[in-house]
Amino acid sequence: MKARTLLLVSVLFAAAEFASAQDPVKLSPNFYKVLLENEQVRVLDFRIKAGQKEPMHFHPAAVVYVLTAGKAKFIFPDGKSEIRESQAGTTLWSDAQTHAYEYLGPGDGHVLIIEMKNASKPPAQNKKGK
């Protein structure tokens, strides 16, 4: 009985985390513009002003290119948070993650996010096998 209860609690926790970790473009359309989307990647133009916040959301693994220097607070599902600073012109790798976000400034934040799709799968081959 205890094992069944523990399993149920684990499933409910995972479902709650998944439900709260949604697509940021749908949650915060005022911050994101989709520049390109295909089977391989989704390229997002992200702009935010100092003091603005995003709710909990999910990003798959991505390359992030920083266009303006700034500082941000990342809040994770377990309640822990982290302040990160970035410099303009920096390119970063980000593993898949769920977080809420607050831009601390200065000025406006602007980054390009290149989200990977199907990263663990090889590219589809054409009919000739190339």
Secondary structure by P-SEA (a helix, b strand, c coil): caaaaaaaaaaaaaaaaaaaccccccccccccccccccccbbbbbcccccccccccccccbbbbbbcccbbbbbbccccbbbbbbbcccbbbbbccccbbbbbccccbbbbbbbcccccccccccccccc
